[in-house]
Amino acid sequence: MARKSKRLIVAEQAVPLSGNIYNVAIYVRLSIEDKYYKNGTDSLATQEEMALEYLKDKADMKLYKVYSDNGETGSNFERQGFQDMMYDVYNGKVNCIIVKDLSRFGREYIEMGDYLEKIFPLIGVRFIAINDHYDNNVTSFDISVPIKNIINTLYAKDLSKKSAAALRIKQQNGEFIGTYAAYGYMKSKEDKHKIVVDEETAPVVKMIFEWKAQGFSYASIGRKLYDMGVMPPCRYRYDKGILKGKRYSEIVFWSQRTLKTILENEVYIGNMVQGRRKSRFFEGMNEVKVDKQDWSVVKNTHEPIISQKLFDKVQKQLAQTRERYFENLGKYDKVSNKENIFKTKVVCGDCGTPLTRYKNAGKENKKKIFYSYICPRHALYPNQCNFLSISEKDLKEIVMSSIKMQMSYLSDMEAMFLNIASSKEVKKKQANLTRAISDSLANISYIRTSRIRVASDLAKGLICDEEFNTIKNEFDEQLRAETEKLDGIRKKRDKFDKIISAPKWISELKKYHDSKILTKDMVEAFIEKIIIYPDKRIEIMWTYSDKQSELMSLIRGGEEIA
């Protein structure tokens, strides 16, 4: 009986946001496992169509937005689409969620149970799983729900093992299981697990191998292809509609990495090479590299584009080039046993390309090693970028000096902050806001209790349906108004909390105050990006820039927040 009573309260809390209309979020999810076991019957489009069909005859429901996650595991809730939806829920834009079934929402039964039994009832969100006939607004607690969640969790784990096993079998059989074929090939229209020669790009692959065999450098090959108007693989796939990301539309240059990947790939002599990377489906989509000896290589599975003789000639040449790099420690020798503390942080200010660090050896003393950053686009296409290089030593000195200045600045900011935080006026206003929140929560509790009492009167026959609806509508309006009032007060209090409590990010940065040497941890803590221009001018984007601006705004006008 206690459960039933609790469910009645939950139903009463699920109040539409505007008038008598629920603002609905449709959530659809396709996991990577579905690609191999659902055969399209559980596609994102199918899930969305089912939810939209469900909404057709629901006069009290209005679609707000469709949220989706494509290729995301159901074993955790760290999914972008799901997080976007919950952000809108917590900000009052959505108060009803519809899914095809519970497994689309998630398969981790403990956290899912928290959402269904605790979070959604607490915040007044209606949750509907169509195929499971579950609606927390009309359905009392059913023991089958947590059981289904446990089953979904076990299913996810079992499916992960089966998926991995199925992929291994396909790899061993020489079947293609990738998302798209290597440049120069395409998926067969008759069989998606086979690849066939792409007559449009195969000639490009032949030219790349022939030029390399003739002794052309990566830079020379890249420039020749660019001058011919040949687009690199990512751009080619974008133009063909295979890749959808807008960022691919801007790629026009052939990188050394792209050319190297093509020249080292046995797929072009007819061998199927797979398993270079692996994922753990149940634990998420994060991939890890696989040692070369553990790759899956099946010979003679498809038509070759180049001969074995040409391939072997190029591989010998590449090996000799690598040996010279190691032997001479030349300018572009990328081998490094010293930590790159600026990795992924430095960007060319002329063309926007991430800079690459290289190990350099002194001309006279080969044992004297120093490091510098160059723009790979300039190395391949000198006419397209004017950036030359900057030494790592100079960059470290500049960055360390800038961080020290920021430390001094942050100390001054913290002092101003603490001065305002300790003022009597601010503390008085904060106390008033806390008291106002308590009063508003008490009012909301009284209104909800009153609504439940009226419902009880209706059940006992003490009032008629018309009287009940009139009274209930009045309470709904009161609850809506009081809830809006509470939200406003809480926002004001949050601003004051930022004033009263010292910002966490300042405290975290202060621990580096006495540091004498620039470390990777310091770079990660302070720096978002470093932009280096051809004239050696450096622009640093700090990780806390937005927080800093916000804090300064509070410091300057904090006492007016009320």
Buried (B, 14 or more C-beta within 10 A) or exposed (E): EEEEEBBBEBBBBBBBBEEEBBBBBBBBBBBBBBBBEEEEEBBBEBBBEBBEEBBEEBEEBBBBBBBBBBBBBBBBBEBEBBEBBBEBBEEEBBBBBBBBBBBBBBBBBEBBBEBBBEBBBEEBBBBBBBEBEBBBBEBEBBEEBBEBBBBBBEBBBEBBEBBBEBBBEBBEEBBBBEEBBBBBBBBBEEEEEBBBBBEEBBEBBBBBBBBBBEEBBBBBBBBBBBEEEBBBBBBBBBEEEBBEEEEBEEBEBBBBEBBEEBBEBBBBBBBBBBBBEEBBBBEBEEEEEBEEEEBBBBEEBBEBBBEEEBBEBBEEBBEEEEEEBEEEBBBBBEEEEEEBBBEEBBBBBBBEBBBBBBBBBEEEEEEEBEBBBBBBBBBBBBEBBBBEBBEBEEBBEBBBEBBEEBBEEBEEBBEEBEEBBEEEEBBEBBEBBEEBBEBBEEBBEEBBEBBBEBBEBBEEEEBEEEEBEEBBEBBBEBBBEBBEBBEEBBEBBEBBEBBBEBBEBBEEBBEBEEBEEBEEEBBBBBBEBBBBBBEBEBEBEBBBEEBBEBBEEBBEEBBEBE
